Each structure stands twice: as C-alpha cells, then as structure tokens.
C-alpha cells in the first residue's frame, strides 16, 4: 500500500483512496481508542469520529509518519469523547446493584446472538490490567497505551502527543509504576512469578 | 523533596533502559549501578514484568468498518458550515476592526479630541482669550455707527443684558464694556429711539431674524466657512459607539460560537 499515493488521491477527491487507508488502520485506531476509553461503545464513537476528522483535515497533513498523525487524531477524538461524557454522563445499561456493582446480564438486554463485546473474550487478568489503565490520568494512560500496548517507540509517541521525548519518558515511567501498584490489588490473578515477587516484597 | 526527585529520575531511567531508549553513556552508568544495587535491580524487574503484562493485552479488533460514505462527509461539511462559520468570521472581523480602530484613534488622538475640547468646559477659557484679542461681534445687522443689535452665542439671540450694543468694529475692546456702561448713561436713550423702524422679518431666517438683503454684512471673518448655529460633529462619541458595537459582536459572537461548538460535540 502506497500511503502517500492514497493520500494524494484523497486530496484530489477520491474517497475510496481514503477508505483504503481507513481499512488499513481501523484496527489500530479502534484498539488505541478502546484502551484509552476503556469502553467499546465510546471507542467505536471515537474511532469513527477520528476517521471523519482525519478526512476533513487531511490537507493539514504535512508529511512524516501518517500513522503518528492519525493516532494523534484518534487520541484527540478520545479526549473529546471523554470530555463530552464527563459533561453529559451516560447512564450505564448495566443496572447497579445495592453494593455498587453492575449486573452483568440484565434480563431485558439478554440476547442469544453474540454481541461484539461477547465475541471479544477477555480474561480476568486482562480486565484487571484494563481497569488499572483506566485508573490512570488521561495523559499517563495515552502514553502507556501508545508505547506498551501499541508498541510505538518514544519518538513516534512524542509525535502523537505533541510533547517532547522527555515528557514521554517520564509519563511512561510513572504510568508503569502506577499500573504496577494497581495490579497488586489483583494479585490472585497475576501469574506466579508476579505473586512470588509481591510476597517477597512484603 | 530531593529524595523524591531523585527517585523519579531513577524510575525514568529504569523505564527508559527497559525500552533501550537511554543513550550509551547513561545505559552504562545505570548498568554499573544495577550490578551493585540489588534494590535497584528489583525495581527494574518489577517494571519489566509490568511491561510484559501490558504487552499481553489482546489487540482488540474493530467491531465494524469505519469507511466513509460521501453522505457522511457531505453531511458533516454542511453541518459545520453556516452558523459556525458566520459566527467565527463575524467575531474575528469585529475583533480585528476593533483593534484597528483603537490604533487609529490612538494615532489621531489629538485630532479627535479637538472638537470636544472646544465644546466642553475649556470653551470659557477660549472665549476669554478670544475676547481679549478679537472681540468683534459675530453679526451686525444695522449701519455702522448708528447702533444695532448684536447677535451673541450660537443661537443668534441678542445681548443677555437686553440692551442692544452698538457695533464698533475698529475698537473691539470697547464693545465689551458697552453693555456695562450704557444703562448708566441716559443720554444714549434718544440714540436708541432714533434707530430705523423695525422691519418686517417674514422673509428672514427664523432663527437669526436676518434679512436676506443684509446677510452680506456678517463681519466676523475668523470662521468664514462655519455657520453660526452649526454644531460640530462629535467624532469621539461616534467612534466610541462603533467600538462598543464591535466589542459586543466580537465577544458575543465568540462566546456563542464556543458554546455552540461545545454543545455540538
């Protein structure tokens, strides 16, 4: 896939060329959005919003890594969506029980057909990790998702968040430390090596 | 405080070392410390395990395609255009004009304030100074030397003392003293009685009562092109109102735009 050619074609009005870029990057965009938002519905909205926004702003793309440019739009869409949800909190479909926990499958939304969420089987450990990621501040969460989940190097991550390398370095270190501390609360889910290590520390 | 800073710096270096993002010199320095310090090694191991755990997270697949249709792009473009663009442009132009107007006003400050100075309190001082140098009456409507009425003030009314002053164009200083002295001298009464009979002013100006045939006898040449009853245009007021209007458009438009954009999101 020749990215630059597709970008040029898009700028000349070829929407199909842009859609090829969308198909190529949509999993990455959705994955990052999901890890930042921590929720499938919100990630879906943010990903769609990001691609529309990317199409509209494509004339502002000034070369360099298209992936980094697109991820910047995705993270910005996530921030916008997070802000919007903070202003207008969404009532969860899952009703809360007396103790504050949510009922996993309320009878009125039970459906035999597999939902996208059902198709995605998360292990308990993965849920715990995601929970710890969700507990981070937005700026720490974004960096840890970009580097540790998405596998970007510091330079690309720095491009995505439009901050210097030093900022990426310090935010990532603190994010890892916090996730590490948070995971100690789920010690029973951790692999043996982590539990042993935890007991040693205690 | 220093300990906390040192701890964070150490944490940053350990984390960057894991990702091979330290330069060679820093990496070697850290490796030397790691060999000697088991606590530091333990910290590094913990960070390493956390990183491994995070990398074990599954890659989530997009639940659907996010390809765009012409309608999606078109609707978005239309939705953004009319109100948002208008408000933003109006607000921006108003702000620019406001700044420009302030600039122009600043440059021309003296020129703008001049009419105001003439029409406000300093007028008294100006009248005094003018009275000393050029006390000529503004309008004369009788033959020189025979006495007559002097129109004073912008309204063209007569003397405030109620006594008509004689016109003395060559000796301006006496013209001011005349109203004070005249009531004390009864000899002047016959002179007043000998004035020409009052004419019919039906065709005259309703304000000044000047007969058009005698209008050429306006003797004050100090402001030949200015009508006596012309009120000078107060530019400073006009400009102030324009500035207020522009400020309201700029601030109001900008705030409305921001509010609408927030709501739209």
Interface residues (C-beta under 8 A of the other chain):
Chain A: X15 X18 X19 X22 X23 X26 X27 X29 X30 X31 X34 X35 X40 X43 X44 X47 X48 X51 X52 X55 X56 X80 X83 X84 X87 X116 X119 X120 X122 X125 X126 X129 X130 X133 X144 X147 X148 X149 X151 X153 X154 X169 X170 X172 X173 X174 X176 X177 X179 X180 X183 X190 X193 X194 X197 X201
Chain B: X8 X11 X12 X14 X15 X16 X19 X21 X42 X45 X46 X47 X49 X50 X51 X53 X54 X55 X56 X57 X58 X59 X60 X61 X62 X63 X64 X65 X66 X67 X68 X69 X70 X72 X73 X76 X77 X262 X265
